[in-house]
Amino acid sequence: MAEYRPQEALPSGDYPPPSKEENIDVYNGPDEHTSLHRGLHARHITMIAIGGAIGTGLIIGTGAALARAGPGSILISYSIVGFLVYLVMCALGEMATWLPQASGFTGYATRFCDPALGFALGYTYWFKYIIVTPNQLTAAALVIQYWVPREKVNPGVFIAVFLVVIVCINYFGVRFFGEIEFWLSSFKVVVIVGVIILSLVLALGGGPDGDRKGFRYWKDPGAFATYIHSGDSGRFLAFWSTIVTATFAYLGTELVGVTVGEAQNPRKTIPRAIKLTFYRILFFYVLSVLLLGMLVPYNSRDLVFANNRANSASASPYVVAIKLSGINGLPGVLNGCILLFVFSASNSDLYIATRTIYGLAVDGKAPRILARTDARGVPIYALGLSSLFALLAFMSVSDDSRTVFLYFVNLVTIFGLLTWISILVTHIYFVRARRAQGIADHQLVYRAPLGVAGSYGALFMCILIAIFKNYTVFVYSNTYGRFDYKNFITGYLGIPLYIIMIFGYKWYTKTTGVKPELADFYGGKKAIDDEEEEYLARKAAKGKGSQRGWFYRTFIGWLF
């Protein structure tokens, strides 16, 4: 396995000139065919960041959490985990703005902490997304069954259509992908804003029933439900189960760290995306779950029925709220919106999988051919390999294999938490190394507001969630008795696999951790600095921009 080598500038000391489309290559080595193009604008980065966090987990998954724990629990849990996500993003942003390299956070782990951590992080993250991508395609087929039952048209037909479309979007270059994902994410935002406004109107009595609900359901049946046990212990177990639900609803927000290698002027766009993520989390998640708790009592029979449905509008607690308020006809519209949510998720998931294995190849931790790109800067071999795994979606055509596939998905969801843990550990080592080398805080383009203390606190919380996320496997059930061994294996196997990859890599390559005083802060940095100056010079030559751009940034940019 190849050792890590710092990025260096070209032998001539120059940087490859921008292409005709004014994209700038990220130089990753002596082969000019291993470079990405910086085709993602600021608006692409900010929308991809929030689009990664808005999905079926918010519009569907909140229903199960509400029924299990009550409105007070989900409000607190989504607020806590939202702040946790912000700390992870800040830690990532501090490193990404210092050195916006194409290999993303796997490269930072290699450079500042330990090559073994970079290896394990990269492969677990890639493994997560090559499984999540076909899972989203499966979800799309389930959503379409709302209109076309599987007895009439085989779900494999729709899976094939969606797969071809997302492969084409990813193949046609990062600029095309960024534009598509920008509009899909914008549509997500419009839908969520519409749902929030409608929920507020219904809570204030603006629905057909004219019922001003307010916080009635916080009193009866109450703000906190019990789960497994009665009393305070039952309320705590219910609350903790929503912490886990909220965590997986937020997974994917960190994908902005994968885009740094293709972002224009990343030292400005990445901090902006991170800052706006905090406000969007408050608006989209915290406000929406607050309003949901005002509209639907946690013991509603309709809510119980919805949680037993598949990934369709019938499963959304917001549809339950709409029905309870006497509005008909919206479920079909919302189902169409959910279909676009799932399509957007599968599209961005394939992008992440491709760039992750590409970054591993650039660092010498995957076959070198996967680092090769075409003239548009698309890592076509990495895309081809990641697309092959998307064929796993066809397993859902058979009912028997679908059960196995669901266990497989449960196996890799732990890798999302392990990614956050790895980012936080890398940031702690990053801070320790820059202090050892005398790099002051004022030299940073962006600094995490709570510094290394925030990373330590978030790390503790992430480890706690990872350990106790499947605590229900130890609770008695009629199916498995006192120990649910199947969900135990699939829920926790990811942790020993992750540890085996770290120590296996260290044993095979005989590598050691990066010493703080020897961490490479400047390899490849000069080329990126020169590129940034060139980009800013071209932008200045074009003028300061229009009044419309100022209006967008000031009044609309925080939302879209």
N, C-alpha and C positions, 0 to 999 in steps of 0.2 A: 504494500500500500504506500502511495507516495506521501512524503512528508509535507508539512505546510511550509510554503515559501511566501514571504511578503510580496505584495504587488510592487512592481517597479515601473518606471516610466519607459518609454521607447528608447532604444539605444541612441537615437539622435537627440533625445531630450525633448522632442516635440510631441505634440498630441495629435492623433488623427483628425483631419479637418472634418467639419460637419458635412453631412450629405446635402443633396439638393433640397431635401425637405426640411433642412435645418435640424435634423436629428443629430445628436452627438454620441459617438460610440463610447462605451465604457471599456477601457482597455484592460483585459484580464490576462494577457500573456503574449508570447511572441507570435501566435497564430491569429491573423486578422479575422479569421472566420469563427472566432469564439466571443464576439462582442455583441452586446445588446444595444438597442437604440433608445435614447431618452426621448420617447414620444408621448409620455403622459404629462399633461398640463396640470396646473394646480387644482383646477376644478375636477379633473379626473381623480386625482389622489384623494381629495376630500370626500368625494362621493363614494369611491371604492371603500374608503375607511368606514363610513357609516353603513353602506350597503352590505358590508360583511357582517354587521351586527344585527341587521334587521332581516328577519326571516320568519319561517314558520314557528320557530321557538317562541317568538313574541305573540304572534297572532293566533296560534293554536296552543302551544305548550303552557301558556299561563292558565288555561282552564283547569288542567289537572292539578296545578299548584294551588289554585283558589279552592277547589273542592276538598283538597286534602288538609289545608292549613288555615284558610280564612283570609280575609282582605288585609288585616293588620300584618300578618306574617309575610305575605308576598310584597307588601310595600316596604317593609324593613329589609327583607332579604335582597330585593332588587336594588335598593339604595346602597346596601353594603357592598354587594358584588360589583355594582357600577363604579363605586369608588376604587375598588380593587383593580378593575380593568383600567381605570385612569392611571393608577400607579404603574401598572405594567407598561402602558403606552408611553408614559413619561420616561421610564427607564430605557425603553427601546429608542425613543426619540433622541435622548442625549448621545447615544452611541451612533445612531444613524446620521445625525447632522455633523458629527465630527468626521466620519468617514462613510459616505453613502456608497458602499460597494455592492456589486451585483449579487454576491452570494448571500446578502441579507444577514439575519441574525445568526444563522449557522456559521457564517464567516467570522462574526464577532466572537462567538464562543471559541472558535479555533484560535483566533488571534490574541485574545485577552485572557482566556481562562485555561483551556486544555483542548488540544486537537481531538481527544477522545470524546469530549462533551459535544464538540461541533459535529462529529460523526454520528453520535447517538441522536442528537437533536434533529439533524437533517433527515435521517432515515425514519425516525418516528413521525416527524411532521409530514414527510412524503407519504408514508404508509397510511397516515390518517386521511389524507386527501385523495389517495387513489381508491380508498374505500368509500369516503363520503360522496365522491362524484357519482358513482353508480347508484348510491343510496338516494341521491337527489333525483336521478333519472327515474328510479323506481317510484318515488313520491309523485313525480309528474304523471306517471301512468295511473296511479291511484286517484289523483285529482280528476283526471279526464273521465274516470269511471262514473263520476257524478252525472255526466251526460250520456256516455257510451258504456254500457255494461260490458264486462270482460267476456260474457257469453256471446256477445255480438261481434266484437272486434278484439283480437288477442292483444294484450298490453304490450307485447314485444314490438308491435308495429309502431306505436307511439315512442317507445324507448329508442328504436332505431332512428326515427325522424329527429328527435331531440339530440341524439348523440352526433349525428352527421352535422347538424346546425352548429353545435358548440365547438366541434373540432374545426369547422370552417372559420368560425369567428376567431378562434385562437391562431389559426394558420395565417390569416390575412394580415398579421402584424399588430404590434402593440397599440398603434394609434387607432386602428379600427376597433380593436378590443376595448380600448379606453373609452371611445365614443359610445359604443353599444352599452357598456356597463354604466356609463354616466347617465344615459337616459333610462335604463332599467332601474338604477338606484334612485333616480329622481322620481320615477313612477312609484317606487316603494314609499318614498317620503310623502308623496301626495296622498297615497292610500292611507298611511298611518295618520297623517294630519287630519284627513277626512274622518277617519274612525274616531280620533280624539275629539274633534269638534262635535260629531254626532253624539258621542258618549256624554259630553258636557251638556248638550241640549237636552238629552233624555233625562240626565240626572236632575236637571233644573225644571223638569216638568213640561218640556217642549214636544214630547211625543204625542201620538194619537190618543193615548190613555190619559194624558194630562196629569199624570202622577208625579209630583215633585218628591223624588226619593231621598235626595240628600244623603245623610249618613245613617239612614234607618236600619240598613242591614248590618251596620257595625254594632248596633244594640241588640237586634234580634234577627238572626240567630247569634250574632256576636262577631267580634273582630278576630278571635283566635279559636280555631278548631283543634280538636285533639286527634292524635294519630297513633295507633297501636295500643297505647295506654291511655288511661283517663287522668285528669288532674294536670298539674303543672308539668310533670314529666311527659305526658302526652302532647301538651302544647309545644314543649321544646322539641320533641321529635318531629312534630309537624313543621315547625319553623325550620329545623335543619334540613328537612327534605326539600323545602323550597329554596334553601341556599344552593343545594345541588342543582335544582332545576334552573335557577337563575344563572348559575355558572355556565351551564351548557347553552343557555340562550345567548350569552355574550360571547361564546367561543367564535373566533373568526375575526374579531376586531383587530387582532395583531397582524392581520395580513398586509397592513400598510407597510410593515417592515420588509415584505417581499418585493414591494414595488419600488424601493429606493433606487435600484439599479436602472430603472427606466423612467425616472421622474425628472422633468426639467427643473433646474434650480432647486434640488431637494432640500438644501439648507434653509429654504424659506417655506416650501410647500409642506414638508413633513411636520415642523412645529405647528403650523397652522392647522393641519389635519388633526393633530393630537389635542390641541386646545379646543377645537370645535367638537371633538368627540365627547368631551366632558359635558358640554352644554346639551348636545344631542341626546346623550344618555339620560340626562335629567328630563328632557322634554319627551322623548319617545317612550322610554321604558317606565320611569318612575311615575310620570303623569298618567300614562295609559293604564298601568296596573291600579293606580289610585281610583281612577274613574270606573274601571271594571268592577272593583270591590264595592262601589256605590250602586251599581246597576244590577248585580246578580248576587243573591244570597248563596253562601257556600254549600248549603244543603238543598239547593234547587234540583228537582228531579230532571229537568231539562239539561242541567249541567252534567249530571251523572251520565245521562244518555249520550251527550256530546263527547265525553271522554272515552266512550266505548266505540267511537266511530274511527274511520281511517283519516288519512290526511286530506280532508276536503272541507268545504265550508260548513258541513254539518258538525265538524269537530271544533269549530272556533267558538270560544266563550262570548265573543262579540256578537256572533249570530244569535246566541241564546239571549243576550241583552236586547238585541233588536226585536226578537220575537216576543219577549216578555213585555216590551213596550208597545206591542200591537202593530209593528211595521211588517208588511209582507213584500216579497219580491226581491229583497236584497241578497239573500243567500247565493243565488246564481251569479250575481255581479261579483260578490266577494270571492266566490270560488274561482272566477276568472283571474282576479287579482292574485290569489294564492298561487295559481298556475304560473304566472309571471314571476312571482317571488322565487318559486322553486327553480324555474328556468335560469334566472339570474344567478342563483346560488350554484347551480351545476356549472355554469359558464365560468364563474370566478374560481370555483374549486379546481377545475381542470387547469386554469392558468397558474394557480398556486402550486399544484402538483408538478407542473412542467418546470417552473422557475426554481423549485426546491431541488429537484434532481439535477437541474442544470448547474445550480450553485455548488452542489456536492462534486460534480464533475470538474468544475473550475478549480476547486480546492484539492483535486486529486483523490477524492474519496469515492468516485464512481468512474466507470469507463470513460475515457477521454472523449470518445465519439459523441457522448451526450452533451458535451460542451460546445459542439459545433453549431453555428447558426447560418442561416441563408442571407441573401443580400438585404432582406428587410429586418434582419436582427432577430429572427424567430428561431429558437432552438428546436429545429424540426425533429431531430432524433429523440430528444427528451419529450417532446409533444407526442410523438408516435408511441413511445413506450408507455407514457401515462394514459394515453387513449385506449391502449389495449386492455388495461385494467378496468376501464369503464364498461367493458363488455360483461363484467360481472353483474351488471344490471339485469341481464337476461335471465339470471337465476330466479328472479321474481315471477317469471312466467309459470313456474311450477310451484304449487302450494307447499310441497314438502321442503324444497330447497330454500323457500322464503324464510322458514323458521331458522335454518342454519345461518342464513345471511344476517338475520337480526342479531343473532349471537355474535357474529363477526363484527357487526357495527358496534355492539356494546364493548367488544374487546378493544377497539381503537379509540373510543371516545376519551379514555384516560390520557391519551397522548396530547390532547388539547391542553389539559392541566399541566402535563409534564413540559409542554412548550413554554407556558407562562413561568413555571419554576426555573427552567433553563435560562430564559431571558433575564429574570431577576438575579440569578446567580452570576450570570455574565456581567450584568451591570455592577454588582458589588465588586467583582474582580476588576472591572474597568476603572471604577473610582479609586480602588486601592492602587492600581498600577499608575494612573496619571498623577496621583499624589506622590508616589515614590519617584516619579520622573520630573516632578516640579511643574506640572501643567496646572495652572491656577484656574479657578472657576470662571474668571472673566475672559479666559481664552476660548471658552466654549461658545458655540453658536446658540445652543439651547441647553439649559440645565434643568433637570428634574426638580420641581418646586420643593419637594420634601427630601431631596437628596437621597443618600444611601440609607437613611433611616426609614424612608418610605418603602424602599425595596426590601429591607429586612422584615418590616411589618407585613407587607404583601406576600413575601415568601413564606412566612409562618402560616398565614391564612390559607395559601394555596396547598401547602403540605397537609394541613389539617383537613381540608376538603377532599384531597386525594385519598387520604387514609380512610376516612369515614363516609365516603360517598355512597357506598353500597352496604350501609349498616343493616339494611332490611334483610340481607341474606341470613342473618343470625336470628331472625325473628320467626317464630313458629308459623307454618302455613299448612293447609290441608294437602297441598300438592307435594311439597318437599319435606315436610316434617319440621324439625328444628334447624335444619341447615340446607339452604338453597345452593347446592354445590355448583350447578350450572352457571348461575349468575355470579357466583363468587369467582369462578375461574375466568369467565369472560370479562368481569368487571375489574379484576386485579392483576391478571396475567401481564398486562402492559408494563407494570412497574418492574418485575424481575427481568423482562425482556430488555427494558431500557438500561437497567444496571448491567446486564450481561453484555450489551453492546459497548458500554463505556469501558468495562474492564477487559472485555475480549479485544477491543481495539488497542488498548494499552499493552496487553500481553503480546499481541501479534506484531505491533510496530515498535514496541519498546519505547514509546514516547513518555514524556513526563509533563507535568503541569507547567504553564508559562509563569516564570518568575516575574514579579511586578516590575523590577528595574529593567527587564529585558523585553517586555511586551512591545510589540511593534505598533507605534502610533502614527508613523509617518510613511510607511511603505505604500506607494500609490497615491498618497495624499496630494502631492504636488500636481499630478495630472488632473485630479478632480478640482483642485483650486484654480488651475489655469482654465479648465473647462467652464467653471462658474463665472470667471471674469469675462470670458469670451461670450457667454450667454447674456450676461448683464450688459455688455457693450452693444450687442446686437439689439437688445431690447431698448436700450437708451437711444439708439440710432433711429428706432421706429417711432419714438415719441413716448410721452407719459401715459397714453391711453385715453380712452373716451370717457365722457361723463357717465355713460351707461355702465362702464366697468366699475367706476367709483360707487354708483348706486347699488350695484350687485354686491360688492364687497361689504358695504356698510349696512344694508338693510336685509338682504336676502341670503348672502353667502353663508351665514351661520347655520342656515337651515338646509340649503341646497348646495 
